Every structure is written in structure tokens, then in C-alpha cells.
Amino acid sequence: MSSAGLPARKAALSILTEVLRKRRPLDVALAATEGLEARDAGFARAIASETLRRLGQLEALIREFVPKPPARNRAGPAPEILLAGACELLFLDVPAHAAVDGANRLAQADRNAVHFKPLINAVLRRVSRDGKAVIEAQNAAELNTPDWLFMRWADTYGEEVARAIADAHQGVPPLDIVSKGGAIEGAENLFGNVWRFAEPQRVDALAGYEEGLFWVQDAAATLPPLLLGDVKGQKVIDLCAAPGGKTAQLAAAGAIVTAVEREEARMAQLFENLARLKLEAETVVGDARDWRPKEPVPFVLLDAPCSATGTIRRHPELPWIKSASDVTLCSQAAGDILDSAGEMVAPGGLLVFATCSLEREEGSEQIDAFLERNGDFTREAVKPEEIFGHHELIDANGDLRTLPCHLKDKGGMDGFFAARLRKK
């Protein structure tokens, strides 16, 4: 790692300010790591990700030590420097002298934060002495889950399950990859072609990456395409297709895939992924609400835009940059796309609707409303044998409903909803 880890800490600070002050997605803010040495980039990602994952705990800790923390409008990045420094000390096990010195250097380099350097130094030294005891006494899941989310989950799944979901978000998730065929060295087979590394890995350094033998995709995200059944030689439309995991899955299964994506940059990413994997699909840059195929097809998969609350394990910033209004807006947009998707399905064909959300407005209620509007579709229940015998992943309506607390003993999975609809 470069000099005292300062470039990494500067990048982490930039990421945190982008996320917490500008509500930028973590994936976008991670651009701050470009150009860093690999170890520095990894350290920056670790600081930023773990600070966001433990944000509620860290803020409570700092409030306990500093009843009146620095105001963001006057202190520059001082609040984020404190959060990141405390995270290093308490959750990344960075030696105290390195974490405190790094925070002091960040404060010294900023014209506003420099005025709070004595405070930052004193607080972090106290954190290094007394912070562990405070953290151990906290209710981590409760503090790290905003009320608006926890209340929703408790209302939908019950308080016990809501707590289990929140608990599942506290750890660094494993890495899931999908093999085109054959075992993946060093990984455990979860089910089907899904393999899991318990610890984070540098994906492009894994054997078989350059040869296109696998792609990264959470285990839960691999299940919705399976609900289409045998698609070999069949035409399948994959709507809202980027970044392309499901497109790859369908193409690898022998389907004739048309991948539709609205954003050119995301389509470029999909195209790049397919090229590495040596898989083929027709690609269309267009809005699924407006685009139509030349003729209806037997299979349509729609992974609709959503609030993505099922992916908090992998996107720890989401609870802090989203709100209940995002759920409402996403559900309205998804309803319009779902109606359009229905028009693309041939008589007797299948439409699979999926979202990576835990919110019922974006899942079961979306399907109920669609069926009321479209009498030519019926719900077709998922069978356990279609999803490797995991009956616990099927809800009372017969839809797929995975939760982050499912497969807990193996590291959990993202929260996905999927319903299968048959056109009469």
C-alpha cells in the first residue's frame, strides 16, 4: 500500500461524501478509486463499504462521545473523517496509530476540516480505547436499518423475519459466480451452476475469467430465468437486461435472446460482458415501454427497475440514499413496463416478472394489479423442483420470494421476487 494509506483514505472520503451528501450510488462513487494501486483501491472500497454498512452504529457511537458533532455545512468533510476513522478502528481492525494519523492527515488537508483536527484526534483516540465496548452493547441490526425500512418489512413479513433480514445485512456478502459448465476452483457449489466463494475475491484474477468461463451473479438473481423452463432454441426477450447476467444465463441455455436496455452505457457493459463470455444475443437500445418486437414471442423476462432493497447486502448505501417515495415511483414505472411486456408475449407463452426489492408494492401487489388489468393472463405457481427443492423460497401465492436471511448458514442471498404468468 502506498504512503501511509493516504491515497486510499482520500478516495474513501470522496466516496462517502458523494454517497452521503449527494445521494450517489456506491457503484458510481467508486470511480474515486480509479488510478489507485490495487491494494489502495481495495482498502478504499473496504473503508467506504463498511462505513456505510455500519453507519447507524457509527453515528450513534460518535453522538455518545461528541454530543454536538461538527455541523456538515461548516466542518467540511470532518463528519465523514470521523465516521471512516471509527470504522477503521472498530470494524477493519486497523492499528490505532495508523487510523488516527490517517484521519488527522485528511483533516489537515481540508481548509474547513482542519479547524476540527483537535476534535477528530481526541474522539478517535477515545474510540480506540472505549469504542469496542460501546459497539458490543449496541443493537447493530436496529441501528443500521432506518425506521422507514424496518417498519415496512415488519408489516410485510412480521417482526421476527424483519429482524432476520436486518441481521443478514451486517456482514460482508460472499461472492457468487455462475459457471458456463464445470467446477470453479476454490468455490463451493451452491446449486445448479452457481458457485460461491465465502470471502471476497478479485474477480478478474480468478482462473477462467479471461477465458469467459463464468460471470458474477448473486444466487437469487439466477432463479427467475429458470421459471421460463426449457428455452433451448426458443425466442426470449430479456427486458431491462443490463448488466447482462440473466441475458448470459438465457444465452448459455441455448435461447435466441433479444436483450432490451434503455441506457446506452449499460448496454455497452452488457455487450462487453457477452463478448468476454463468448455468448450471443441481439441487443436493442430502447425503452421497453415503447419498443415492440416484430411479432410476439413465447418467452419474456422482465427484471423491472425497482428500489433494489433486496440487494442491501451488496449495496450498503441504499438505506441511506433511498426513501419510501422511491418505492412508489419505482412501482409505478414498473407497472407501465409490465403492461408493455405483456403485449410482447405470444398466446400460450410465459412472462416472468422479477424485481430485486423486498417491498410488496414492487412484488406481489404489482402482480395482483396486473392480473386485474389483464384478464388474458393467469398466475402459474413455482414448483420446488424448479428451484433445486428450496420450497422455503416460494410464498403463499406460489411466487418466488427470496430473502437475505435465506440460506443463512451458507452466507445468505439477495432478496428477489418473481412471478410466472401464462398468457391464455
N, C-alpha and C positions, 0 to 999 in steps of 0.2 A: 504494500500500500504506500502511496506517495506521502510526502512530508506531513507527519502527524495526523494523517487522515483529513486534512483541512479541505481539499477539493471535494471529498465525499460529503463532508458536513455542509459545505456551501451548497452543494447540489440538493441535499436532503432539505435544507432550509428553504431553498427555492421551491421545491416540490410542495412542502407543507403550506407555504404562503399562497401558492397557486390554488391548492385544493381548498384550504380553509377560508381564504379571503375572497377568492374569485369563483369558488364552487366548480373548479375544473375537475374532470375525471382524473383519477390517478394515472391511468394509461397515457393520457395526454401530457400531464405534468412531468412524467418520467423522461420527457425529452431533455430535461436538465442534466441527465447522466450521459448524454451523447458526447463523445470525445474523451471520456474518462477512461483510465486504465480499468481492466475488467474487475479487479478487486475493489477499486474505489466505487465503481458503478454498483457492484453488489452490496457494498456497505451502505451506500446512499439509499438504495431501494429498501434495505433492511430497516434502516432508521425511520424512513418515511412510512413504510407499510406498518411497522409495529407501533409507531406513534399513533397512527390513525386507528389501528385495531384496538388500542388501549386508551383511546382519547378520553373517554369518560373517567376512567380511573386516574389518569394523569392530571386532568383538570381538577378533580376532587382533591388529590394529593397536594397540588400547588395552592389551592384555596385554603387548605388546612395550615400550610406553612406560611402563606402570604395572604392574609385576609383581604387585602386590596391589591390584586395583581396589576401589573402595568397595563394602562389603557392602550388598546391597539392603535388608536388614532394619534397617540403621542410618542409611543415607545418603539415605533418601527417594528422590526421582527423579534423584539425581546420576548414576547409571549411564546412564539414558536421555538426560540432558542431554549427557553426553559423546558418546554414540553419535550423537545428532542433530547436534551441533556438528561432529563429524568428518565426517559425511555432507555437511553444507553445504559444508565446505571442500574435500572431495576429489571429490565426485560432482555437486554442484549448482553448483560454481564461484562460491559466494558470497564476496565480498571478506572477507579475514581479519578486518578490524576490525569488520565487521558481524556475522559469525558468532560471534566471541569475545565481543563485547559482548552479543549476544543471549543467549548461554549464561550469562554472568555475571548478567544480569538475572533469568533464570529461577531460578538458584541463590539469588540474594538474596531472592527472593520466597517461598522454601520454608524452613520452620523447621528441617528436617533437612539439606537440601542446602546451606544457607548455610554450614555448617561445612566444606564441601568446595569452597567457591568458589575459594580459592587453588590447589587442586589442578586444578580444572577449567580455570582460566585458564592455568596453566602447561602442562598437557597439550595444550590446543588450540593454544596458541602454537607448541608443538613440532610438532604435526600440520601446522600451516600452513607450517612450514619444511621438515620432513623426511617428511611423510606420503606425498606423491606417490611418492617413491622406494620406500617400503615397499609401497605398493599395487601398483605396477608389477611388483614381484618376486613377488607372491602368485599362487597358482593360484585364481583367482576362483571358477570353477565348483565346484571341490572344497570350498573353504571355505564357500560359500554353500549347499551341499547336505548336509543331515545324513546321517550314515552309514547310518541305517536306510532312507532312501530310495534312496541311490545303490546300495547292495548289492542291493536289490530289482530296480532297473532293470537292473543288470549281469547279474543272474541270468536275467531275462526276455528282454532284448534284446541282451545282450553288452556288454562294457565300452566299446567304441567308440561304440555308439549311446547308451549311458547318458551318456557324456561330452558327446555332441552335444545330448542333452536338457537336461543341466545348463547347457551353454553358452547354449542358447536362452532360458533364464530370466534371463539377465544384463541384458538390455536392456528398455527401456520398450516395451510392445507397441503395434502400430498400432491404429487404431480401425476396426472393421468394421461396416458397416451394410447392411441388406437393403432394397432398393427395391421398392415395390409395382409399379414399372414405369417405365422411363426412366432416363436417366443422372443421376448425382449430381455436382453441380458441385464441382470441385476434387479429386475422388476417382478412383482407378484401378479399373477393373473387374477383379475377381479371377477370378470365374467366375459364370455364371448371373446372378442378381440381387444378388450380393454385391459391394459396393464398399468400397474400402479407402483410408483416409487414413493416410499414413505417420507423421504427427505427431498427438499428442493434440489433440482439438478440444472445444470447449464444445458439446455435442450440441444443447442447446435453442436455440442461436444459429444453427444451420445452416439454410440455406434449405430449406423444405419440412417442417420439424419440426412447426410449429403446424398445418399442413395435413394432417398424418398420412401423409406420402408415404414414410416409411421407419421402420425400428426398428433398434436396436443389437443385434447378434448376432455372435458370433465365427464366422468362416468354417466352421470344423469343425463347429459346432453346427447348421449349416444342412443338413448332409449326411444324417443319419439319417432325417428325414421324406421325403427323396427316394426312399428304399428301399421306400416303400409304393407307388410308381408313380403312375398317374393316379387321383387321388381326387376329381375333379370330380363333384359330385352324390352322392358316397358318404358313408355314415356312418363317422366316425372318432372313436374315443375316445382322448384325449390324457391319460395318467395322470401324476400328479406334474407338473402343467402349468406352474405358476408359475416364472418371472415372465411367461411367455407368448410367447416368441419362436417356439417351434415351433407353438403354437396359431395365432399370426398367420400363420405360413407356410402352414399347412394351410387356414386360412380364406381366405387370399388365393388359394389354388389352387382354390377353389370347393368345398371339402369341407363337409359338415354336421358340425360339430365339437362334441363334448361334452368340455369341459375339467374334469378332476377334480383337486382340490388339497385337502390336509388342513388347511392353516393358513389361517384367515380373513384374516389380514393380507396374506399372499402372494396370496391370491385377489383381494383388493381391488386390489393392484398390477396383477394380470393384467387385471382388469376395466377399470381406468383406462387401461392401455395399449391395449386393444382399442377403447375409446371414442375415444381420440386418433386411432387408425388407421382408424376408421370401418369396423371389421370385426365380424362377429357370431359368437358361439359360445354354446352352452348351458354354463352354469357350475354345477358341483356342488361344494360344500364337503363333503368326506368322505374317509375313509381308503380307499385303493384295495384294501386287504386285506379290507375289509368290504362296500364298495359294489358293487352289480352293476347293469348296465343291465336294462331290461325284457326285452330279448332280445339274443342275441349279434349282433355287428356284423362286417362284412367286414374292418375295419382297426382295429388297436390299436397305439398308440405308447406305449412306456414309457421315459421318461428317468429312470432309477431314482436314488434318493438314494445318494450314494457319498462317498468320501473326497475327491473333486474334485482329485486330484493332477495331473490333466491341465490344470488351469487356473492353475497357479502363476505363469505369465507375468502374469496379471491379478490374482492374489491372492497376493502375495509373502509373506504371513504364514503360509500353510498349512504350510510345512515346520517352522515353529516352534511351531505350536499343535496339530498332529496327531501321531499315533504309529501304530505298526503295529497296535495294538489297535483303532484306529478303522476300519482296513481290514476287520478281522474282523467287527466289529459291523455295519458297513455292508453287507458281503456277505451276512450272514445275513438282515438286513431286506429287502434287495433280492430275495433268493431267494423269500421269502414273497410279496412283491408280484408277482413274475414268475409264480408259480403262479396267483395270482388273475387276472392279466392273461390268462393262457391260457384261463381259463374264459369270458372275455368275447368270444372270437373265434369267429365262425361257421365251420362246416365249409368248407374250401377257402379260408378267409381268411388274412390275414397279421398277424403280430405282429412288430414291430420293437422290440428291446430295446437301449437305449443307456445309456452312462454316460460322464461326463467324468473318468474315472480312468485312470491308467496301470497299475494293478495287475491282474494276471491273475486274482486271485480274484474281482474285480468285473467281469471281462470274459469271456474265453474259458472259464475254468473254471466260471463261472456258467452259461453256456450248455450245456456238457457235462453238468453235473449236472441241469439242467432236462430235457434230452432223455432222460436216463436215467430220470427220474421220469415223463415224459410221452411215451409211445410214439406218441401221435397227432400229434406234431409232427416236422417234418424241417427241417434247415438248408437254406436256399436262398442260394447264393453270390451275392455282389455282383459286378456286371459293370462294367468300367472305364467304359463308355459311360454308365452311370447316374450317375457322379460326375465327369463332364466329362473323361474319359480319364485320370484320375490313378490308374493301375494300382499305383503305389507305396503307395497308401493301402489296399490290400487285402492281408490276411495269408494265411498258408498254408491256413487253414480256409475262406477265401472271405468272411471277415467284414471290415467296415470297421475300420481301425486307424490313426488319425491320431496323429502325434507332434508335439511342439512344434518339433522340428527339421525337419519337412516344410515345403516352400515357404520354405526358409531365405532365399533371395535376395530374397523378397518380404516378409519380416518374420515368417515362421513362422505357426503356428496352434496352437490348443489341442489337447490330447490327448483324443481321443474313441474309444470303442469302440462298434460297433453290429453286431448280428446280425439277420438276417431269418429268420423261422421261419414255415413254412407248415403250417396245420392240415389234416390229411387229411380 
